[in-house]
Amino acid sequence: MKLRGRKKRVLDHIKQEDRKPDPALINTTPSTVNESSAWSLNIKQEDTKNDNSLLQQDRKSARFICCEYTLNTSPINAFEEGEDYYYHCEICKRRMPNLESVLQHRNSIHNVNLKRNSMIKDINTEPNIHDPNFHCKTCKVKYAGRNEYRGHLRVVHFMILKAIAKHKILQKPILPDPDNPSLYCRSCDHTYSNKSSYKLHCQYTHGMASVKLANQRSALGVITDSYCKQCDMRLSSKECYKDHLFLIHKLDWRLIQPKPKNIMPDVDDPNFYCRVCERKLPNKRNFKIHLMRGHAIYQSAPKTTILEPDTDDPNNNCRACQKKYSTKDSYRRHLCLCLQEILDEAKRVSISLQESTLHGIRSLQYIQSKCNDRHQSP
């Protein structure tokens, strides 16, 4: 509109002599006049199109400038040396020096005034992002864990926090103490929640085991570590270490492991665990068979001092098994099983004694016959 008005004012200052009719135009046919008028209309339409294209180009350039500003102010690689966090506006991604400037910027530029800012008590106090108690000094609020505390700093304080590497070994020369009661790894600067996770961390991250446990196991002659020196790798468990020795190095761990001295299995182990072989059997019968075949330990005759259960015990207490039952019916059911086991055991012992006696008699007869033959021969 401004361009058209400007043209009109310019044409008003043209002298009348310049506007005299041209004889060439007078002698022209109506078709040529129509062509000239159409040409003038085309000029006007082209001017309008040019104006629209210019407006579209201006809008595109404005959008490009906004996008370029957003990209240039994005927090990619924005941490300076020795810096763990910084403030920013989450809408325009602009970096700010402190929390107060962020709130003022959001209120004045973006017209945003959220209720979450009302929990801020002291805006001039800077929170400690590494607070061990997860306490926000600015808001006077304490959180249960590190994730909740860092989430509060991101949402309420508009902070960009540097990621914390898990189990990062800060000081390699310093090794942890596996027997530390506080469960604190001084090498990784991390405290564990339970004892088992701390023991596993010391064993498989730092290659250290408990001194007390290592002394006990070394006395028994069992595997104390799952580290293979030849391959320079630590296996996840002792069973994997045994399989690794057999499959990769063609070694049997029982041959390379020093045999324990004066160590015998506990025949009365309630868990059916053989401490010599480091093997747990599923039940009592398999445990007894393992003792006989693997360690030549045979079951002895039952002791004569074993008391038989009292069927009329008022307390439902089985003195043979040292167990007490809550009801009389459960005690009766137990007595049926217990008495049957005692009878079966007595039968087995008597049969084994008979077989051993018969075998001894036959061996004596054989030896005696050999001696007689030798003495009778000339």
C-alpha positions as CSV (number, residue, x, y, z in Angstrom):
1,M,0.0,0.0,0.0
2,K,2.8,2.4,0.8
3,L,4.5,1.6,-2.6
4,R,1.4,2.5,-4.5
5,G,0.9,5.8,-2.7
6,R,4.4,6.7,-3.3
7,K,4.0,6.2,-7.1
8,K,0.9,8.4,-7.2
9,R,2.8,11.3,-5.5
10,V,5.6,11.0,-8.0
11,L,3.2,11.1,-11.0
12,D,1.6,14.3,-9.7
13,H,4.8,16.2,-10.0
14,I,5.3,15.3,-13.7
15,K,4.8,18.3,-16.0
16,Q,1.8,18.4,-18.3
17,E,4.2,18.5,-21.3
18,D,5.4,15.1,-20.5
19,R,1.9,13.8,-20.4
20,K,1.0,14.9,-24.0
21,P,-0.5,12.2,-26.1
22,D,1.8,10.3,-28.2
23,P,0.8,10.2,-31.9
24,A,1.9,6.7,-32.1
25,L,-0.4,5.8,-29.3
26,I,-3.3,7.6,-30.9
27,N,-2.9,5.7,-34.2
28,T,-2.7,2.4,-32.4
29,T,-5.5,-0.1,-32.7
30,P,-7.7,-1.0,-29.7
31,S,-6.0,-4.4,-29.5
32,T,-2.7,-2.7,-28.8
33,V,-4.3,-0.6,-26.1
34,N,-5.8,-3.6,-24.5
35,E,-2.4,-5.3,-24.6
36,S,-0.8,-2.2,-22.9
37,S,-3.5,-2.2,-20.2
38,A,-3.1,-5.9,-19.7
39,W,0.6,-5.3,-19.4
40,S,0.1,-2.7,-16.7
41,L,-2.2,-5.1,-14.8
42,N,0.4,-7.8,-15.0
43,I,2.9,-5.4,-13.5
44,K,0.6,-4.7,-10.6
45,Q,0.0,-8.4,-10.0
46,E,3.7,-9.1,-10.1
47,D,4.3,-6.4,-7.6
48,T,1.8,-8.0,-5.2
49,K,3.3,-11.4,-5.6
50,N,6.7,-10.0,-4.9
51,D,5.4,-8.3,-1.7
52,N,3.9,-11.6,-0.5
53,S,7.1,-13.5,-1.3
54,L,9.2,-10.9,0.6
55,L,6.9,-11.3,3.6
56,Q,7.3,-15.1,3.5
57,Q,11.0,-14.8,3.2
58,D,11.1,-12.5,6.2
59,R,9.1,-15.0,8.3
60,K,11.4,-17.9,7.2
61,S,14.4,-15.9,8.1
62,A,12.9,-15.0,11.5
63,R,12.2,-18.7,12.2
64,F,15.8,-19.6,11.1
65,I,17.2,-17.0,13.4
66,C,15.1,-18.4,16.3
67,C,16.2,-21.9,15.6
68,E,19.8,-20.9,15.2
69,Y,19.6,-19.1,18.6
70,T,18.1,-22.1,20.2
71,L,20.9,-24.4,18.7
72,N,23.6,-22.0,19.7
73,T,22.3,-21.8,23.3
74,S,21.6,-25.5,23.7
75,P,23.3,-27.1,26.7
76,I,25.4,-29.5,24.5
77,N,29.0,-29.5,25.8
78,A,28.1,-26.5,27.9
79,F,29.9,-27.5,31.1
80,E,33.0,-25.5,31.8
81,E,36.1,-27.0,33.4
82,G,35.4,-27.9,37.0
83,E,31.7,-27.1,36.7
84,D,29.1,-29.6,37.8
85,Y,25.9,-27.7,37.1
86,Y,24.5,-24.5,35.7
87,Y,21.1,-22.7,35.5
88,H,19.0,-22.5,32.3
89,C,15.6,-21.5,31.0
90,E,13.9,-24.7,29.9
91,I,11.7,-22.9,27.3
92,C,14.4,-21.0,25.3
93,K,17.4,-23.1,26.5
94,R,19.2,-19.9,27.6
95,R,21.9,-20.1,30.2
96,M,21.5,-18.1,33.4
97,P,23.9,-17.1,36.2
98,N,21.6,-18.0,39.1
99,L,18.1,-19.0,40.1
100,E,16.8,-15.4,40.6
101,S,17.7,-14.5,37.0
102,V,15.9,-17.6,35.7
103,L,12.7,-16.7,37.6
104,Q,12.8,-13.1,36.4
105,H,13.5,-14.1,32.8
106,R,10.6,-16.6,32.8
107,N,8.2,-14.0,34.3
108,S,9.2,-11.1,32.0
109,I,9.9,-12.8,28.7
110,H,7.7,-15.9,28.8
111,N,5.1,-14.7,31.2
112,V,5.3,-17.8,33.3
113,N,4.8,-17.8,37.0
114,L,4.5,-21.4,38.3
115,K,3.4,-22.5,41.7
116,R,6.5,-24.7,42.1
117,N,8.6,-21.6,42.8
118,S,6.6,-21.0,46.0
119,M,8.5,-23.7,47.8
120,I,11.8,-21.7,47.6
121,K,12.5,-20.3,51.0
122,D,15.9,-18.6,50.6
123,I,16.7,-17.7,47.0
124,N,20.1,-16.3,47.9
125,T,21.4,-19.6,49.3
126,E,23.0,-21.9,46.8
127,P,22.1,-25.7,47.2
128,N,24.9,-28.3,47.5
129,I,24.3,-30.9,44.7
130,H,26.7,-33.3,46.5
131,D,25.0,-33.0,49.9
132,P,25.3,-36.5,51.5
133,N,22.0,-36.0,53.4
134,F,20.2,-34.9,50.3
135,H,19.1,-31.7,52.0
136,C,18.2,-28.6,49.9
137,K,19.3,-25.5,51.7
138,T,17.3,-23.2,49.4
139,C,14.0,-24.9,50.0
140,K,14.7,-26.3,53.5
141,V,13.6,-29.8,52.3
142,K,15.3,-33.2,52.8
143,Y,14.8,-36.0,50.3
144,A,15.1,-39.8,50.8
145,G,17.6,-40.5,48.1
146,R,20.0,-39.1,45.5
147,N,17.6,-39.5,42.5
148,E,14.8,-37.6,44.2
149,Y,17.2,-34.8,45.3
150,R,18.7,-34.4,41.9
151,G,15.2,-34.5,40.3
152,H,14.2,-31.6,42.6
153,L,17.2,-29.6,41.5
154,R,16.3,-30.1,37.9
155,V,12.6,-29.3,38.1
156,V,12.4,-26.6,40.8
157,H,15.9,-24.9,40.5
158,F,16.1,-25.3,36.7
159,M,19.6,-26.9,36.9
160,I,21.5,-28.9,34.3
161,L,23.5,-31.4,36.3
162,K,26.5,-33.3,35.1
163,A,26.0,-37.1,35.0
164,I,27.5,-39.1,37.8
165,A,29.4,-42.2,36.7
166,K,28.4,-45.3,38.7
167,H,31.2,-47.2,40.6
168,K,33.9,-45.0,39.1
169,I,37.3,-45.8,40.6
170,L,38.6,-42.4,41.7
171,Q,41.9,-43.4,43.2
172,K,43.4,-46.6,41.8
173,P,46.3,-47.0,44.4
174,I,43.8,-47.0,47.3
175,L,42.2,-50.4,47.8
176,P,39.1,-51.0,49.9
177,D,38.9,-53.0,53.1
178,P,36.6,-56.0,52.5
179,D,36.0,-56.3,56.3
180,N,35.0,-52.7,56.8
181,P,31.8,-52.7,58.9
182,S,30.6,-49.4,57.5
183,L,30.5,-51.0,53.9
184,Y,32.3,-48.0,52.5
185,C,34.6,-48.4,49.4
186,R,37.3,-45.8,49.8
187,S,38.5,-46.4,46.3
188,C,35.1,-45.7,44.6
189,D,33.9,-43.3,47.3
190,H,30.6,-45.2,47.6
191,T,28.7,-46.8,50.5
192,Y,26.8,-50.0,49.9
193,S,23.4,-50.8,51.5
194,N,24.1,-54.4,52.5
195,K,27.1,-56.6,53.3
196,S,26.7,-59.1,50.4
197,S,26.7,-56.5,47.7
198,Y,29.8,-54.9,49.3
199,K,31.6,-58.2,49.4
200,L,30.8,-58.9,45.8
201,H,32.0,-55.4,44.7
202,C,35.3,-55.9,46.5
203,Q,35.8,-59.3,45.0
204,Y,34.9,-58.8,41.4
205,T,35.7,-55.0,41.0
206,H,38.9,-54.8,43.0
207,G,39.9,-58.5,43.2
208,M,39.9,-58.5,47.0
209,A,38.2,-61.0,49.3
210,S,37.7,-61.0,53.1
211,V,40.8,-61.9,55.0
212,K,38.9,-63.9,57.6
213,L,37.0,-65.9,54.9
214,A,40.2,-66.5,52.9
215,N,42.0,-67.8,55.9
216,Q,39.2,-70.2,56.7
217,R,39.0,-71.5,53.1
218,S,42.7,-71.8,52.7
219,A,42.8,-74.0,55.8
220,L,40.3,-76.2,54.1
221,G,42.1,-76.1,50.8
222,V,39.3,-74.8,48.7
223,I,39.2,-72.2,45.9
224,T,39.3,-68.7,47.4
225,D,39.3,-66.7,44.1
226,S,37.9,-67.0,40.6
227,Y,40.7,-65.1,38.9
228,C,42.6,-66.8,36.0
229,K,46.1,-65.4,35.8
230,Q,46.9,-66.9,32.4
231,C,43.9,-65.3,30.8
232,D,43.9,-62.2,33.0
233,M,40.2,-62.4,33.7
234,R,37.9,-62.9,36.7
235,L,35.0,-65.3,36.3
236,S,31.6,-64.6,37.8
237,S,31.6,-67.6,40.2
238,K,33.7,-70.5,41.4
239,E,31.7,-72.9,39.3
240,C,32.4,-70.9,36.2
241,Y,36.1,-70.8,37.2
242,K,36.1,-74.6,37.5
243,D,34.4,-75.0,34.1
244,H,36.9,-72.5,32.6
245,L,39.9,-74.5,33.8
246,F,38.5,-77.7,32.4
247,L,37.2,-76.4,29.0
248,I,39.9,-73.8,28.2
249,H,43.0,-75.1,29.9
250,K,42.2,-78.8,30.1
251,L,42.8,-78.9,33.9
252,D,41.0,-80.5,36.7
253,W,40.8,-78.1,39.6
254,R,41.0,-81.0,42.1
255,L,44.4,-81.9,40.8
256,I,45.9,-78.4,40.9
257,Q,44.3,-77.5,44.2
258,P,46.3,-78.4,47.3
259,K,44.6,-81.1,49.2
260,P,43.6,-80.3,52.7
261,K,45.4,-82.0,55.5
262,N,43.6,-83.8,58.3
263,I,40.2,-82.5,57.0
264,M,37.3,-84.9,56.8
265,P,33.7,-84.4,55.9
266,D,31.2,-83.8,58.6
267,V,29.0,-86.9,58.5
268,D,26.3,-85.2,60.6
269,D,26.1,-82.0,58.6
270,P,22.4,-80.9,58.6
271,N,22.8,-79.3,55.1
272,F,24.4,-82.4,53.6
273,Y,27.4,-80.3,52.6
274,C,30.8,-81.9,52.0
275,R,33.4,-79.4,53.0
276,V,36.2,-81.3,51.3
277,C,34.6,-81.5,47.9
278,E,32.7,-78.2,48.3
279,R,29.6,-80.0,47.2
280,K,26.1,-79.9,48.6
281,L,24.0,-83.1,48.2
282,P,20.2,-82.9,47.7
283,N,19.2,-85.3,50.5
284,K,20.6,-87.5,53.3
285,R,20.7,-90.7,51.3
286,N,22.8,-89.2,48.5
287,F,25.0,-87.6,51.1
288,K,25.7,-91.0,52.7
289,I,26.4,-92.6,49.4
290,H,28.8,-89.8,48.5
291,L,30.6,-90.3,51.8
292,M,31.0,-94.0,51.1
293,R,32.1,-93.8,47.5
294,G,34.1,-90.6,47.6
295,H,35.7,-90.7,51.1
296,A,35.3,-94.4,52.2
297,I,33.2,-93.3,55.2
298,Y,30.7,-96.0,56.0
299,Q,27.7,-95.7,58.3
300,S,28.4,-97.0,61.7
301,A,25.9,-99.0,63.8
302,P,23.3,-96.9,65.6
303,K,24.1,-95.9,69.1
304,T,22.4,-97.8,71.9
305,T,21.8,-94.6,73.8
306,I,19.3,-93.3,71.3
307,L,15.9,-93.0,73.0
308,E,12.8,-94.2,71.4
309,P,10.0,-91.6,71.2
310,D,7.3,-91.6,73.8
311,T,3.9,-92.1,72.2
312,D,2.0,-90.7,75.2
313,D,4.1,-87.5,75.7
314,P,1.8,-84.7,76.9
315,N,3.9,-82.0,75.4
316,N,4.0,-83.6,71.9
317,N,7.8,-83.8,72.1
318,C,9.8,-86.4,70.2
319,R,12.9,-87.1,72.3
320,A,14.4,-89.2,69.5
321,C,14.3,-86.3,67.0
322,Q,14.4,-83.4,69.5
323,K,11.3,-81.9,67.9
324,K,8.2,-80.5,69.4
325,Y,4.8,-80.4,67.6
326,S,1.9,-78.0,68.0
327,T,-0.9,-80.5,67.9
328,K,-1.4,-84.1,68.9
329,D,-2.4,-85.2,65.4
330,S,0.8,-83.9,63.9
331,Y,2.8,-85.6,66.6
332,R,1.0,-88.9,65.9
333,R,1.8,-88.6,62.2
334,H,5.4,-87.9,63.0
335,L,5.6,-91.0,65.3
336,C,4.4,-93.2,62.5
337,L,7.2,-92.0,60.3
338,C,9.8,-91.9,63.0
339,L,9.2,-95.4,64.3
340,Q,9.2,-96.8,60.7
341,E,12.6,-95.1,60.1
342,I,13.9,-96.6,63.3
343,L,12.7,-100.1,62.3
344,D,14.1,-99.8,58.8
345,E,17.4,-98.6,60.1
346,A,17.7,-101.5,62.5
347,K,16.9,-103.9,59.7
348,R,19.6,-102.4,57.5
349,V,22.2,-102.5,60.3
350,S,21.4,-106.1,61.1
351,I,21.6,-107.1,57.5
352,S,24.9,-105.3,57.0
353,L,26.3,-106.9,60.1
354,Q,25.2,-110.3,59.0
355,E,26.8,-109.8,55.6
356,S,30.0,-108.5,57.1
357,T,30.1,-111.4,59.5
358,L,29.5,-113.9,56.8
359,H,32.1,-112.3,54.6
360,G,34.6,-112.4,57.5
361,I,33.8,-116.1,58.1
362,R,34.3,-117.0,54.5
363,S,37.6,-115.1,54.3
364,L,38.8,-116.9,57.4
365,Q,37.9,-120.2,56.0
366,Y,39.6,-119.4,52.7
367,I,42.8,-118.4,54.5
368,Q,42.7,-121.4,56.7
369,S,42.3,-123.7,53.7
370,K,45.3,-122.1,52.0
371,C,47.4,-122.5,55.0
372,N,46.4,-126.2,55.3
373,D,47.2,-126.8,51.6
374,R,50.6,-125.2,52.0
375,H,51.6,-127.2,55.1
376,Q,50.4,-130.5,53.6
377,S,52.3,-130.1,50.4
378,P,55.8,-131.8,50.4
